[in-house]
Amino acid sequence: MKDQTLIYLFQAAERRQSAEDRAQTEQEIVCLSSINDLSIDELKKTEKFSDRSLSTIAEKRPFSSFSALTECLSAIPRGASQLQLYLDYLENRSILDRVLDACRKRAKQIQAELERMQAAESGEVVTAGLNPDCKLHPYQRVGLQWLVMMSRLGLDAILADEMGLGECGAFFKIHRFSKNHGFSKTTKQSIQARPFK
């Protein structure tokens, strides 16, 4: 049993190292490509390389491999650390690009849903299943429609304005609406009421 556990741990460590190696290789490819392809002015704008490193890059490129680039910059004082800073910069930029892509995707979903709601004038749909004696002010209807739309899209939402304009009532209405329309089975909703200062 102990031997099997050790074998499992060893294999898990190998898989983890393999994944890290692949990620490092991808970063190195992007780094090499950008250093070979970007103008020196564009590289300078990143503020990761000294003037000496930039002039060496301009003189010696194109680099055939990441190891050739590393070797070249390691010969310059602080060149290796500048290359590491540039790798970190590229990784952070990649993360930011993924976040922005996700935001663009969500924005398109919201836009399409808003257009669908506008075309269908779905304001009456929102009140379906609510107490018929429940009267919503126009601004409460807009807030409720917003919460329903975000719930349909599976997105989190915040409904906030000055206190006393019906946020709690809108929440209870969306909660009842979601139960009546099956949203509450797939989403967890919560409310926080805080004074606006």
N, C-alpha and C positions, 0 to 999 in steps of 0.2 A: 504494500500500500504506500509506504514511504517513497519507494522508487518511482511509482507512478506519479505521485505528487511532484517529485523533483523533475521528472521528465516533462510534466505538464507546465510547470513554472518555467523551465528552460525554453520550451517551445513558445510559450507566451512572450517571453523576453525576446526571442528571435523575431517573432512576428512584429512586435512593437518596434524593434530596431530596424526591421525591413521597411516598415511604414515611414519611420523617421528618415531613413535614407532616401526613399522615393520622394518625400516632400522636399528634402534638402536638394536633391537633384533637380526637381522642377524649379525651385527658387534659383538655383545656379544657372539653369538654362535661360530663365527670364532675365536674370542679372547680366549674363554674358551678351545676350541679344540686345538688351537696351544699351549697354556700354559700347557695343560695336555699332549700333544703328543711330543712337541719338547724337545730335550735334554737341559740341563741347559747351556751347552756351546753355543748352537744355540740361546737361549734366551739372553745370555750374549752378543753375537755379535750384537744384536739390539741396545745395549747401552741405553736401556730404564729403566733398573732395577738396583738398588744398589745390592751389594753383599749380604746384609742382606735380601733384598726381594727375591733374587734368592735362598738363603738357606732356607727361609721359604716356598717358592713354592716347592722346592725339597722335603722338609720334609712333607708337608701337602697334596700334590697332590696324586691322582686325585681329582679335585674339582667336586662336583656333580652339581653345578649350578654357573652361573655368580655372583649371589648375595653372594654365599659362598666364591667365590674368592675375591670379593670386600670387604667383611667383614674381611677376613683374611689379606689382604694387607692394609686395613684401620687401623689395629692395629699397623702397622709399621710407623714410622715417614716418611712422604712424600710418603707412599705406594700408597695412592689413586691417587695422582698426577702422579706417575710413571705408574700406570695402565691406566690412561687417555692418557698419552704420547704413551703408547703401542697401545691403540685403534686408536689414530691418525696415528701412523706409519702403522698399518694394513690398514686403510682406504686409505692413500696415496699410499701404495703398490698396493692396489686393483685398484685404478685409473690408475697407471702406467701400470699394467698388461693389462687393457682394451686398453690403448693406444698402447701398444706393439702388442697386438693381432690384432688390426685394421691395424697396419703397416705391420704385417706379411701377412694379407689377401690382402692388396693392393700390396705388393711385389709379391705375387703369381699371381695376376691379370696382373701386368706389365710383369712378366716373361713369362706368357702364351701368352700375346699379342706380345712380342718381338719374341718368337718362331714362332708364326703364321706369323708375318711379314717376318721373315727370310725364312721360308718355301715357302711363296708366292712371295718373292722378291717384296714386295709391293711398292717399290720406284716409280714405274710408276703410281700407284693409287694416290699418293699424288699430282702429277702434273695434274691429270685429272681436267678439268674445269678451269684451269689457262690459261692465255694468252699464245698461242703457242710460241710467241717471247720471253717469259720469260725464261731466262737461269739461272739455279741454279748451284752454285759451289757445289762440293761434301759435304763440311761441312754445307752449307746451306740446302741441301737436308736432311742431318741427323737431323739438328735442326727442320726442318719442319716436318719430320716424327715423331720426338719426340712430338712435339706439337699436331699433329693429333692424335697420339696414346693416349696421356693424355686426349685430348678432348673426344675421343671415350669412354674412361673409366670413364669419368665424374670427372676427377681429375684436380686440379689446377697444373700449371707448371710454371717453371721459366727457361727461356733460357738466359744464361748470359755468357759472355766472354769479352775479351777486345773490346773496342768500335771500330766500323768501320768494323766489320766482317759480317755485314748483318742482325743483329737482327731485325731491323725495317722492312726490306724487307721481312724477314721470317714471321714476324707478319702479315703484310698485305696479304701475300700469304695464311697464315692459316685462316685469317679472310674471305678471298674470298672463300677458299676451304670449310670452315664451312658453309657459306651461300649456296654454291652450293650443299652441301650434307646434309643439314637440321640440322647441329649441332647448329647453332646460335639460333634456336627456343628454345633449352633446356639449353643453357649455356650462361653466360655473360662473355665476354672476355675483358680484358683491357691490356694496355701496359704502361710500365714506362721505360723511357730511362734515365739512369743515368751514369755519367762517372765512370769508374773503377779506383780507386786510389791505 
